[in-house]
């Protein structure tokens, strides 16, 4: 594997290399719990790209440098506090959610430096999402995970994750390599918009059919997660895509197509839709989530500046002191990425993270304005994906999930790359609508 990775770097197959880093991070670092492989590979990639920089393979400085610097600096102390309680958190939060976020964002900015590479990036990420969706469907029908870990199997058999089974039924919510179905749903809802962008922007019938097939597989897999937060965020994403599709026709056609798809799903999968509605209206679903947020607000009120420490274990212990009665179980995170940053690392860190997210999305919007035609549609669908994850992160730790965060920052880096609006990248401005 090391030899293959080295060859890919030498051949400058940058986008394929980045996708391999994403796969390694999901399976090895997250699912198997090895933690640090992908961040180290990302550092090696950046060093290699810097040493081999040229006119053909340009190098760019990290954008929003001062915000990234504040983010890295202000999170050191909370990361140490959380890491002292549990080594797992020390090897996860700072390397993945903070340093890993910076590394993947920077890599995304470097590997996508013209419209063709942007399209190829979307295609490879869509292929990865489709494979994970197929694995989700396989797990849903067979009850088994390919390349499963016995450690994860033991975890899933524990009583504290019994909610992965739909209450009162024998139907299991499917988590795939993300383990938790809510995280799997967050990924699938976000990833759906990348093949959608390809579908809208393509003119070749076979490529359109391929993109449509990937969209279908991802949507069916999303149904198997029964994640309410993912579906709500998905609907928001559809609305954003209507605004940023780049074509007036699709601003009208997308809502109509969405309604038709909803009717089709209700007709073809009535039992799954009924289970989803039952899950939405189940006792303690919404009330427990609200209680979890109330507990987090109490923690923030008690530790406004530095939080309790970046770590699930330290939050599990410290938040129990402030737990509201309606939160009838102890939880290791607030089920909200923004509250999580504030409760674990302090309000200043939460403010820095939100500012960083807004600033990078603004850079992506500026790229969107630079283009016309296909590339504008692709960047618009990428923005829709990021908004989807951001909305979903209100109900689950999306932007603070160790695997999801690095994937999302890679996409955000790609669509906000300054190289896209250079002389070479801006040729797309003359494309016809």
N, C-alpha and C positions, 0 to 999 in steps of 0.2 A: 504494500500500500504506500509506503514511503517512497519507493522507487517510482511508482506511477505518479504520485503527487509531484515529485521532483521533475519528471519529464514534462508534465503539464505546465509547470512554471517555466521551464526552459523554452518550451514551444510557445509560450505566452497565450495559452488557451485560457484566458483570464476568467471568463464567465463560467465556463465549465469547472474551473478550479474553485471558484467561489461557491458554486452549487455543492461541490464535494465537501467543502468546509461546513456548509449548512447541514448536510446529511450527517456528517460526523458529529456535529454538535447536538443534533436531535437524538441520534441513536446512542452514540458512545457517551457523550458528556451528560445528557439529560436522562435518557432511558436506562442506561447501564450505570450511571452515576460516576463517571470518570472525571467529570468537571472541566478539566483544564486543557484538553487536547486542542479543541477548535480555537480558543483564544491564542494559544501559542502558535498555531498554524497561521492565524491571521497576522500576528506580528511578523512572522517569517515572510509572509506574502508582501507586506508593506515594505519591508527591507529590500526584498528582491525587486519590487517595482521601482523603488527609489534608485537602486544601483543600476538598473537597466533602462532608466528613463531616456526617452528620445523624442524626436518629432513625431514618429509614428506611434509611440506609446508615451504620451505626455504625463507629466507629474503635476499634481495640483496640491496646494496647501489645504489644510483642514479648514473648512468654512465654519463660521461661528466659533472661532478658536477660543475667545475669551469666555463664552458660555460653557464650552466643553471643559475649559480649565477650572472654572468655578465648580462645575458638576463633579469633576474628579477630585478636587481638593476638599470640598465640603462634605463629601461622603466617606472620607478616610476614617475619621473618628467613629461615626456610627457603624461602619463596617468592622472595625476592630472590636467594638463593644459586642456586636452580635456574634462575631467569629470566636470570641473567647468562650462563649456559652456552648457553641456547637461548631465543630470543624466543617461540617457539611455546608453551613451557611457561609463560612469564611471562604470556601472554595467555589461558591456559587454566586453570591450577590455582586461583589465587586468585579470579579473576572468576567461575568456574563452581562449583568444588567448595566454596568457602568463602563468599565474598560472595554468589554466586548461590544457594547453599543457603539462606542467611539470607533473602534477598529473596523467594524462591519460597515458603518456609515461611510468612513473614509474609503474603504475598498469599493463600495458601491459607486462612489464619486469617480474613482479611477478607472473602473472596468467598462463603464458606459460612457464613451466619448463620441459617439455619433448615433444617428437614427437607426442604423442597421444593428448595432450592438444593443441598443435599447430594445428593439424588437426581439432579438435573439435571447436577451435576458428574460423578457416576459415569457417567451416560449419555453425555455428551460425550467423556469420557476413553475410555470403552469404544468409542465410534465411531472415535476416533483410533487406538486399538489395533487395531481391526478393519481399518481401511484399511491400516495398516502390515503387518498379517498377510496381507491380500490381495496387497500388493506383494511380500511374501516368497514367497508361492505363485507369483506371476507370474514372479519372478526364478528360482525353482526350476524351473519348466517351460520357460522361454524362455532362461534364461541371461543376460538383460539386465536392467538397472536403468532404470526410468523416471526422466527428468530426471537422468541420470547425469553425473558429473563426470569429465572426461578425466584429471584429476590422480589421482583415486581409482582409475581403471582402470589407470593406470600402476603405482600402489602394489600393486594386487591381482595384477599380473603378475610381481612380484618374487619371488625364490626364498624370501625369509624368511617369506612367508605361504603357502607351498605346502601347509601343513597344513590349509587350508580345503578341500582335496580329500581325500575319504576314501581312506586308504591302500590301494593295490592295486585301486582302482576308478576309474571316471570320474565318480563322483557328487560334486558340489560341495555343501559345507555353505553355507547361505544366510545372508548377513549383512544384506541390505537396506540401509537408510540408516545402520545402525549399523556397517557394514563387516565387523566381526568377528562370526561366527556365535554366539560365546559371549555377546557383549553383546546381540545380537538375542534370543537365547534367554533371557537374564536379564530383558529387558524383557517379552517375551511371557509368561513364567512369572509375573511380578509382575502384569501387566495382566489376566491371565485371571480373577483373583478379583473384579474390579470388575463385569463383567457377571454373574458368578456371584451376587454379592450382589443385583443387580437381579432375577435369575431367582428367587431364593429369596423375596425380599420382595414381588414383584409379585403382584397378584391378578387383573389383567387378562390374559386368555389371549393376546391379540395381543402385548402387551408381553413376556410370558413367552417367547413364540416368538421375538421379536426378540432378547432376551437370550440364548436358547439358540443361535440362529444365530451370534451374535458369539462365544460360547464355543467353538462348533465350529470356526469359522474360525481363531481364535487357537490352538486346540489342534493343528489340522492344520499351521499355520505353525510351531509349536514343534517338531513332528516334523522339519521340514526343516532345523533348525539342528543336530540331532544333538549337542546340548550336554548332556553328562552332568551337569555341575554344576547346570544349569537344571532338569533332571528330578528330581534329588535334592531340590533346594529346593522344587520344585513339590509333591512328596509331603509334605514337612514342612508346606507351606502348606495342603494338604488337611486335615491333622490339626488345625492351628490353627483352620481354618474350622469344623470339627466342634465345637470348644469354644466358638467365639464366634458361631455362626450365630444364636443367640438363640431357637432353637426345638428342643425336645427331639426332635421327629420327625426333623429333619435330622441330628442327632447320630448317629442310627442309619442313616438313609437314605443319607447321603453316602458312608460307606465301602462300602456295597453298590453304590451307583451308580458309584463309582470302579472297583470290581472289574469291573463289567459293561462299563464303557467300555474298560478295559484288555483284556478278552477280545475286545471288538468291534474294537479297533484291531489286535490281533494277528491276527484273522481277515481283516480287510479289507486290511491293509497288512503282510503277512508279510515282504516284502523289506526295507521300511524298518525294521521292528523288528529283523530280523536284522542290518542294518547298524549300528543303534544298539548292539546287544549286542557286535558286533565292535569298534566304536569304544571301548566301555567296557573291553574286555579286550585292546586293542591294546598292543603293546610300547611302552614309554617313555611311555605316557599318564600313569598314576598315578605312576610312578617319577620322571618329569621334574617333575611338579608338586610332589612331596615334596622333591626336590632344590632346586627354586626357593624353597620355604619355608625350607629349611635355609640357603641363601645369605642370604636376608633376615634370618634370626636372627643370622647372623654379622655382617651389616652393623649390626644393632641393637646387638649386643654391643660393636662398635667405636665406634659413635656413638649412645649411649643417650639423650642429652639434646636434641640439636638435629638429629639425622639428617644425611643427606648433602645435603639440599636437595630442595625440591619440584619435581620435573621428571623426565621420562622419560629425557632425554639424560644428565643428571648421574648418575642411578641406573645407567644402562647402563654408564657409565664407571667409577663408583666401586665398584659391586657386583662387577665383574669381578675386583677384587683379592681378594675374599672368596668367589669362586665355588667351590662344591664340585665334585669331579670328575664326579658323576652328572648335574650340569646341563651338558649337552654343548653348549648354545648360549647365547649372551649374550641376556639379556632386559632389557627396559626398565622392568619393574615386577614385583613379587613374586607377582602373580596371587592376591592376597588383600588386600582393602581395609584391614583392620585392621593387618596387617603393613606395608602400604604407608605408612600414616600414621606408624607407629613408625620405619620405616627411613628415610623421606624427611624427616620433621619432628620425630622424637623421641618417646620414650615418653610424655612429658607430653601432647603433642598427641593421641596415640592414646587416652590415658585421657580427655581432655576430649571427644573425638568420641564415644567409647562412652558416656560419661555423658550427653552431649546426646541421643544416640539413645535411651537408656533413659528419660530424663526425658520426652521428647516422646511416646514410646510409652505411658508411664504416663498422660500427659494424655489420650491417645486412649482408653485403658482406662477412665479416669474418665468420659469422655463416654459410653462404651459402657454403663457402669453406670447412667447417668442415664436411659436410654431403655428402652422396651419395644417389641416389634413390629418394624415395617419398618426404622425408623432404627437400631435396635440391630443388625439384620442387616447393614445397609450399613456401619456403623462396624466391625463384626466382620470383614467381608470386606476392608475397608481394612487392618485390623491384620494379617490373613493375608497380604495383598500385601506389606506392609512386612517381615514375618518372612521371607517367601519371598526377597526381595531380600537381607536380612541373612544368611540361610543361604548363598545363592548367592555372596555376597561373600567367603566363605571360599575359594572356588575360582577366583574371577575378581574383577577390580576393579570391582565393581558400585556401591557407595556412593561410589567415587572416580572413576567414569567421568564425563567432562565433560557428556554429554547425560543419562545416566541419573540422576545425582545431583539435578539440578534438577527433573526429573519426579517423582522419589520424594519430595523434600521438599515439593513442592506437594501431593501426596496426603496426606502426613503432617500438613501444616498444616491441610488441610481436615477431616480426621477428628478432629483435636485442638483445633479452634477453640473458644475459650471462649464464643463467641456461641451455640453449639448448645445449651448448658445454661442460657441466659437464660430469662426469662419467655416470650419469643416462641418460642424454639427448643424448649422443654421440653414443649410441648403434646402431644408424641408419647408422653409417659409414660402416657397413658391409653388408648393403642391396645390392642386385644385381641391376644392371642398368636395 
